[in-house]
Amino acid sequence: MDTIDYTKYPKPRSRQHVSPNQYLPKDRIRIEPNYYPPLRPHLDWSDHFTNGQAPEYLDIGCGMGRFLLETALQEPSVNLLGLEVREYAANWIRGVIQGERPRGILGNAEALWYSVANGLPFIERGTITKIFYFFPDPWFKKRHHYRRAFTHQFLDECARVLRSDGTLYLMTDVPDVDEYQRETMTEHGVFTFEECSTDEAWGLSARTDQENFSLRKNIPYVRVKCRKR
Ligand SMILES: C[S@@+](CC[C@H](N)C(=O)[O-])C[C@H]1O[C@@H](n2cnc3c(N)ncnc32)[C@H](O)[C@@H]1O
């Protein structure tokens, strides 16, 4: 398998501020924000993937994209789209992709600056086989819970875009978030879910940056696979 020399792509030092507004759908913000990820009612896939086809995997909140890029290398025939609300992170991933495409790799990977609070209108119904939603920001305080992307609307969108045999993969190291997500799915009623305690049951070999951090620091985390009823 091809590998990426990440030392060629220094990570940005500045940490741009993400305003609380960016976690809200744009139509719920009363005053037009001057800095907000673009809405994307429609995407022309030939602008994003070398083969011009739609994505089959989505990585929502892809962070600095390690899982996205490694999975794209492992499965070069599958288009993989990452969505990330932090602009510098999406831009850094795009820099890696643009840097590697002349080598004939990562034509199947893309990352967009986007807030998933606005749904997934650019994805056709029943076209996605895997959605990854890994280590979401926990937003511990109750008054910050509105910033959590994992809502009934989010699950409606996941259910709409997933194929009937598709899977939503969840990982978190925060027990409160795990409980909140299970409760939200139970109330929503469309997904069944099972916890995966072994790598075999999980079935994904690439790891996210946050997962690698948890493994290095011995922080336990939970893996859950969800399927439509
Ligand atoms: C703790 S990081 C985990 C990143 C990566 N999934 C991993 O496992 O290493 C959570 C990521 O979700 C992103 N995020 C949070 N809310 C989002 C939203 N509404 N839309 C898109 N990305 C979001 C954050 O900016 C952050 O990069």
The ligand as an ORCA input file, in Angstrom:
! r2SCAN-3c Opt
* xyz 0 1
  C     -12.348     15.741     18.906
  S     -12.278     16.012     17.193
  C     -12.127     14.377     16.507
  C     -11.543     14.393     15.124
  C     -11.446     13.015     14.445
  N     -12.748     12.471     14.137
  C     -10.675     12.049     15.285
  O     -11.258     11.068     15.740
  O      -9.467     12.266     15.474
  C     -13.974     16.430     16.741
  C     -14.020     17.148     15.410
  O     -15.373     17.377     15.018
  C     -15.428     18.668     14.421
  N     -16.805     19.170     14.467
  C     -17.504     19.535     15.569
  N     -18.733     19.979     15.233
  C     -18.819     19.875     13.880
  C     -19.830     20.198     12.927
  N     -20.994     20.746     13.314
  N     -19.585     19.977     11.620
  C     -18.394     19.451     11.226
  N     -17.385     19.142     12.075
  C     -17.598     19.347     13.388
  C     -14.462     19.473     15.270
  O     -14.047     20.673     14.649
  C     -13.328     18.489     15.471
  O     -12.353     18.558     14.459
*
